[in-house]
Amino acid sequence: MIVQLTGTLVQVLPTQVVLDVGGVGYELGVSTTTASSLPAVGEAGVTILTRLVVREDAMELFGFSSREERALFDRLVAISGVGPKLALSVLSTFSPAALATVVATQDASRMAQVAGVGKKKAQRLLVELEGVFQKDAELRGLVGLSQPEPEDAPRPSSTSVELEATEALLSMGFTQQEAELALQGHEEAGASTIEKVLSFALRNLGGGA
């Protein structure tokens, strides 16, 4: 299994890059997020995390700028009907933290913003991904979600929930002021868990659009 490559960037496009490793050019499918994070063409000593996907008629390499993006790619392609191209489309639309929030709030309207994902597929993806971030220790740590607590454990304080919700909103591109305004009144509305607080905030923000 090829898990990473280090070499010189030969080509960088929104959906693919070519990396020269010891005179051998490797073509890697990438998300626009990874492509935009790479240095200029010609840069040497560039390391890209990779995943090799083997099919009956081809072997394809995909590249990632972070461990969390690669881990999410693995989870996405494991879903029936989701191939590497659609997985990269999801990763081009959402950062790992933003995707975690979309899944936690089961926000089908935001998921449907992904190219190639209609409303029905968006709902199915959310169902398939539900619980992935909380059950997978690696992903939970990578996107900064807290460890799931036993049912009899003390409920998190309102302050900690607000901080976690604020961080999630900031990762989605909202400003600090927008996040604070969106969270106002969540206690009165009975939103006490991070999922309910984020759902409340996104509704105030017009569905997070």
Residue pairs with C-beta under 8 A, 6 or more apart in sequence:
1 52
2 50
2 52
2 61
3 49
3 50
3 51
4 47
4 48
4 49
4 50
5 19
5 21
5 26
5 28
5 47
5 48
5 50
5 63
6 21
6 45
6 46
6 47
6 48
7 19
7 20
7 21
7 22
7 26
7 44
7 45
7 46
8 19
8 20
8 42
8 43
8 44
8 45
8 46
9 17
9 18
9 19
9 20
9 38
9 39
9 40
9 41
9 42
9 43
9 46
10 18
10 19
10 20
10 25
10 41
11 17
11 18
11 41
12 35
12 38
12 40
12 41
13 35
14 32
14 35
15 29
15 30
15 32
15 35
15 88
16 27
16 28
16 29
16 30
17 27
17 28
17 30
17 34
17 35
17 38
17 48
17 63
18 25
18 26
18 27
18 28
19 25
19 26
19 28
19 46
19 48
19 63
20 26
26 61
27 61
28 48
28 50
28 61
28 62
28 63
29 60
29 61
29 62
29 63
29 84
29 85
29 88
30 62
30 63
30 64
30 88
31 64
31 69
31 88
31 89
31 91
31 92
32 92
33 65
33 69
33 91
33 92
33 95
34 48
34 63
34 64
34 65
34 69
34 91
37 65
38 46
38 48
38 65
39 46
48 63
48 64
48 65
49 63
49 64
49 65
49 66
49 67
49 69
49 70
50 61
50 62
50 63
50 64
50 70
51 61
51 62
51 64
51 70
51 73
51 74
52 59
52 60
52 61
52 62
53 59
53 60
53 61
53 62
53 77
53 84
60 84
62 73
62 84
62 88
64 70
64 73
66 96
67 138
67 142
68 96
68 139
68 142
68 143
69 91
69 96
71 96
71 136
71 138
71 139
71 142
72 87
72 90
72 91
72 96
72 99
72 139
73 84
73 87
73 88
73 91
75 129
75 132
75 136
75 139
76 82
76 86
76 87
76 90
76 91
76 129
77 83
77 84
77 87
79 125
79 128
79 129
81 121
81 124
82 125
85 116
86 114
86 116
86 117
89 114
89 115
89 116
89 117
90 99
90 114
90 117
90 125
91 99
92 115
93 113
93 114
93 115
94 102
94 114
95 171
95 172
96 139
96 142
96 143
97 143
97 144
97 167
97 168
97 171
97 172
98 168
98 171
98 172
98 173
100 133
100 139
100 143
100 145
100 168
101 107
101 168
101 169
101 171
101 172
101 198
102 110
102 111
102 126
103 126
103 129
103 130
103 132
103 133
104 133
104 168
104 194
104 195
104 198
105 195
105 198
105 199
105 202
106 126
106 130
106 199
107 126
107 199
107 202
107 207
107 208
108 119
108 122
108 123
108 126
109 122
109 207
109 208
109 209
110 207
110 208
110 209
111 117
111 122
111 123
111 125
111 126
112 118
112 119
112 121
112 122
114 122
117 125
132 139
133 139
133 140
133 143
133 145
134 140
134 145
134 148
135 148
139 145
140 146
140 147
144 167
146 156
146 164
146 194
149 156
155 192
156 193
156 194
158 187
158 192
161 192
161 193
161 194
161 197
162 183
162 186
162 197
164 194
165 179
165 183
165 194
165 197
165 198
165 201
166 176
166 179
166 180
166 183
168 194
168 198
169 178
169 179
169 182
169 183
169 198
169 201
169 205
170 176
170 179
172 208
174 182
174 205
178 205
179 201
181 204
182 200
182 201
182 202
182 204
182 205
183 197
183 200
183 201
184 204
185 200
186 196
186 197
186 200
186 201
189 200
190 196
191 197
191 199
191 200
202 208
